[in-house]
Amino acid sequence: MTARERVLAALRHEQPDRVPRDFWAEPATWKRLFSHLGHSNKDRFLEDLGVDIRHLEAPGTPDFEVRGGLFQNLWGERFVYRQTPWGPMREDVKGALADAKSLADIENFAWPAPDDIDRSQLEAQCHQYEQYALLYGFADVWQRPALVRGWENIYLDMIERPEWVHYLCRKFTDFYLEDYTRAAEITRGRIDLYLVISDLGTQRGPLISIAMFREFVAPYLRAMFDRIHSLGGKVVFHSCGRIRSFIPDLIGLGMDVLDPIQPAGPDMQPEILKRDFGHQLSFHGGIDMQNLLPRATPEDF
């Protein structure tokens, strides 16, 4: 099988010649890997590992420094950088709308437009990675709005100012509906997988109730999932944490692939999720990156 054939077979719940592989990493991790390998060629690295998926790149407008050491991206997320031995790592702080006093303050923010994404290299990337399955995007309809508003604020808003939350989630959703549509048009429907992100859980359980999920998250996920399917793609939905209680709803909304399957408790073990939901879902991930990878010995594997 080619890499793409392997991935598409797995998505159809057919037996591929082997388990498909993907690889994501933060910049500091890439730097450490390349230091160990003695080269800095990502394509060579992915090829050496037999990775079957390539992530298309379409950068947005650059982050900028608000004031000494405080940075902001096009959405108004704000963060500082903490130094590690292998380079800086982003640490989120309260966003640009943390001090909003009215819905008008939120409406009047300098929101990004779909034109702020540079998709000019997408077609060339599709040709370069023709034999691979292709994944696009970084859409988020709830968690990143919460970062812009500030976590404490968004929880209060859901109770006291629900219209503010809906405005924020709608703003992000409308942007990414257009972004994904344009990407599909540019690539003539070649994209196989579209990523949608919203962390819904902690290591101990959900961040919000099912009722809150259904009011403030589900309508916007459904809009994204429906659009992705209309473009001929599959939905990869990412959420960290113990989110088992959300999985039936996510399946009902149209999720095709669940990522990353953080095995934070007995109800999130990959074999349990496979048993209960494997006939309806594909799974992406499942490796314990908190204990097994950083702390285990080769014998533990």
C-alpha positions in Angstrom: 0.0 0.0 0.0 1.0 3.6 -0.5 0.9 5.8 2.6 -2.3 7.4 1.6 -4.0 4.0 0.7 -3.0 2.7 4.2 -4.6 5.7 6.0 -7.7 5.6 3.9 -8.2 1.9 4.4 -7.9 2.3 8.2 -10.5 5.2 8.0 -12.8 2.8 6.2 -12.3 0.2 9.0 -10.5 -2.1 6.6 -7.3 -4.0 7.4 -4.3 -2.1 6.1 -0.9 -3.8 5.5 0.2 -2.2 8.8 -1.0 0.4 11.3 -0.8 3.9 9.8 1.7 6.3 11.4 1.6 10.1 12.1 4.0 12.4 14.0 3.4 15.7 15.7 5.9 17.6 17.9 6.6 21.0 19.4 9.5 23.0 18.1 11.7 22.2 21.2 11.1 18.5 20.6 12.1 18.8 16.9 15.3 20.6 18.0 16.2 17.9 20.5 15.4 15.2 17.9 17.6 16.8 15.3 20.4 17.3 17.7 20.3 13.6 18.4 20.0 12.7 14.7 22.7 15.1 13.4 20.4 16.6 10.7 17.4 19.0 10.5 15.5 17.6 7.5 11.9 17.0 8.6 10.9 15.1 5.4 13.9 12.8 5.8 13.0 12.2 9.5 9.3 11.4 8.6 10.4 9.1 5.8 12.8 7.3 8.0 10.0 6.6 10.5 7.5 5.5 7.8 5.1 8.3 8.7 2.0 8.1 6.4 0.5 11.6 6.9 1.8 15.0 6.0 0.5 18.2 7.6 -0.1 21.0 5.2 1.2 24.4 6.2 -0.6 27.7 5.7 0.8 30.3 8.1 -1.2 33.1 9.5 0.0 36.6 10.3 3.0 36.6 12.7 2.7 36.9 16.4 3.7 40.2 17.9 5.1 41.5 21.2 2.5 43.5 23.2 5.1 44.6 25.8 8.2 43.2 27.3 8.0 39.4 26.9 4.3 39.3 26.4 3.2 38.1 22.9 -0.1 38.0 21.1 -1.3 36.1 18.0 -3.9 37.1 15.4 -6.8 35.9 17.6 -5.8 37.8 20.7 -4.4 34.8 22.5 -1.5 36.0 24.7 1.4 34.0 26.0 5.0 34.2 27.3 7.9 31.9 26.5 9.5 29.7 29.1 13.0 28.6 28.3 13.9 24.9 28.2 17.3 23.3 27.3 16.0 22.9 23.8 14.3 26.2 23.2 11.3 28.3 24.3 7.9 26.8 25.1 4.7 28.8 25.0 2.8 29.4 28.2 -0.6 30.9 27.9 -1.8 33.8 30.0 -5.1 35.8 30.0 -5.9 36.9 26.5 -6.6 40.3 24.9 -10.3 40.3 25.9 -9.8 39.3 29.5 -10.8 42.8 30.6 -13.8 43.2 28.2 -16.7 45.1 30.0 -19.4 44.6 27.3 -20.3 42.6 24.3 -19.4 45.8 22.3 -15.8 45.5 23.5 -15.7 42.0 22.1 -17.4 42.9 18.8 -15.0 45.8 18.3 -11.8 43.7 18.7 -9.6 43.6 15.6 -10.7 40.1 14.5 -8.7 38.3 11.9 -10.2 37.6 8.4 -9.7 34.4 6.3 -7.4 36.5 4.0 -4.9 36.6 6.9 -4.0 32.9 6.2 -1.3 32.4 3.5 -2.5 29.4 1.4 -0.3 30.1 -1.5 1.9 27.0 -1.0 -0.9 24.5 -0.5 -1.1 23.3 -4.1 2.6 22.8 -4.3 2.6 20.8 -1.0 -0.1 18.6 -2.4 2.0 17.7 -5.4 5.1 17.2 -3.2 3.3 14.8 -0.9 1.0 13.1 -3.4 1.6 9.6 -2.1 0.7 10.6 1.5 -2.5 11.3 3.3 -2.9 15.0 3.8 -4.1 16.8 7.0 -5.0 20.5 7.1 -5.9 23.1 9.7 -5.9 24.1 13.3 -9.6 25.1 13.9 -10.8 25.6 17.4 -14.3 26.6 18.4 -14.2 26.7 22.2 -10.8 26.3 23.9 -9.1 29.1 22.0 -12.0 31.5 22.5 -11.6 30.7 26.2 -7.9 31.6 26.0 -8.7 35.0 24.4 -11.3 35.7 27.1 -9.4 34.1 29.9 -10.5 30.7 31.5 -12.0 32.2 34.6 -14.0 34.7 32.6 -15.3 32.1 30.1 -16.7 29.9 32.9 -18.5 32.9 34.4 -19.7 34.1 30.9 -21.3 30.7 30.3 -23.6 31.3 33.3 -23.9 35.1 33.4 -23.3 36.3 29.8 -24.0 33.3 27.5 -24.4 35.6 24.5 -20.7 36.6 24.8 -19.6 33.0 24.6 -21.8 32.4 21.6 -20.4 35.4 19.9 -16.8 34.3 20.4 -17.5 30.7 19.3 -19.4 31.9 16.3 -16.5 34.2 15.3 -14.0 31.4 15.4 -16.3 29.0 13.6 -17.2 31.3 10.8 -13.5 32.0 10.2 -12.5 28.3 10.0 -15.5 27.3 7.9 -14.2 29.8 5.3 -10.6 28.8 5.8 -11.3 25.1 5.3 -13.5 25.8 2.3 -10.8 27.9 0.6 -8.2 25.2 1.3 -10.3 22.5 -0.2 -10.9 24.7 -3.3 -7.3 25.5 -3.8 -6.3 21.8 -3.4 -9.2 20.6 -5.5 -10.5 18.4 -2.8 -7.2 16.6 -2.2 -7.1 17.0 1.6 -8.0 13.8 3.4 -8.2 15.0 7.0 -9.1 18.2 8.7 -8.2 19.0 12.3 -10.6 20.5 14.8 -9.4 21.2 18.3 -11.1 22.0 21.6 -9.7 20.5 24.8 -12.7 19.4 26.9 -11.0 17.5 29.7 -8.5 17.4 32.5 -6.7 14.3 33.8 -9.5 13.8 36.3 -12.6 14.5 34.2 -14.4 16.9 32.0 -13.8 20.7 32.1 -17.6 21.4 31.6 -20.8 19.5 32.0 -22.6 17.7 29.2 -25.3 20.4 29.3 -22.7 23.2 28.8 -21.0 21.2 26.1 -24.3 20.8 24.2 -25.1 24.5 24.5 -21.7 26.1 23.9 -19.6 23.6 22.0 -21.7 21.1 20.1 -23.4 23.5 17.7 -20.1 24.9 16.5 -18.5 21.5 16.2 -21.5 20.3 14.2 -21.0 23.2 11.8 -17.3 22.4 11.4 -17.9 18.7 11.0 -20.7 19.1 8.5 -18.6 21.5 6.4 -15.6 19.1 6.5 -17.7 16.2 5.3 -19.2 18.4 2.5 -15.6 19.0 1.4 -15.0 15.3 1.1 -12.7 15.1 4.2 -12.7 13.3 7.5 -12.8 15.0 10.9 -9.9 14.5 13.3 -11.1 15.9 16.6 -8.5 16.6 19.2 -9.2 16.9 22.9 -6.8 16.1 25.8 -8.0 14.7 29.1 -10.7 12.2 30.3 -13.5 12.9 27.9 -15.2 9.6 27.6 -18.6 11.1 28.6 -18.4 13.3 25.6 -17.6 10.6 23.0 -21.2 9.5 22.2 -22.2 13.1 21.6 -19.0 13.7 19.4 -19.9 10.6 17.4 -23.4 11.9 16.9 -22.0 15.2 15.7 -19.9 13.4 13.0 -16.5 12.9 14.5 -14.5 10.4 12.4 -11.2 10.2 14.3 -10.5 10.8 18.0 -7.1 12.3 19.0 -5.0 11.8 21.2 -6.7 9.3 23.5 -4.8 10.5 26.6 -4.8 7.3 28.8 -5.4 9.3 32.0 -7.7 6.7 33.6 -9.2 3.3 33.2 -12.1 4.7 31.1 -9.6 6.2 28.5 -7.5 3.1 27.9 -7.2 2.5 24.1 -8.4 -1.1 24.3 -11.5 0.0 26.2 -12.3 2.8 23.8 -11.8 0.4 20.9 -14.1 -2.2 22.4 -16.9 0.4 23.0 -16.5 2.7 20.1 -14.2 1.1 17.5 -17.1 0.3 15.2 -17.9 4.0 14.9 -14.5 5.7 15.2 -10.9 5.6 14.2 -8.3 6.4 16.8 -5.2 8.6 16.5 -2.6 8.4 19.3 -3.0 6.5 22.5 0.6 6.6 23.7 1.1 7.7 27.3 3.3 10.8 27.0 3.1 11.7 30.7 4.6 8.6 32.3 5.5 5.9 29.8 7.6 7.9 27.3 9.4 10.3 29.6 10.0 8.0 32.6 9.9 4.3 31.5 12.9 2.2 30.6 13.1 0.2 27.4 12.2 -2.9 29.4 8.9 -1.3 30.3 7.9 -1.3 26.7 
